[in-house]
Amino acid sequence: MCKKAAEADASRGRVYSKMVENILSSLQCKKLFRLDVNFKIENTNFASFIGRTAHILLIECEPFILSLIYKYTEVFCE
């Protein structure tokens, strides 16, 4: 959800924005990168709905993690 969409959501937008501010305010970095990864998840259950399945797939995919680190070393190393 982007900032504009959060501001337009009268019921949850303020809570979402506050949550993001609280998380990001504790970071001590100057840059923040977002990486969108799309796993083809065919099972639709509660775990896939909340994103747990995608997180597990990412953690278990060691070749992907290693290639990501090697390709974008400047992002992971200061």
Buried (B, 14 or more C-beta within 10 A) or exposed (E): EEEEEBEEBEEEBEEBBEEEEEEEEEEEEEEEEEEEEEBEBEEEEEBBEEEEBBEEBBEEBEEEEEEBEEEEEEEEEE
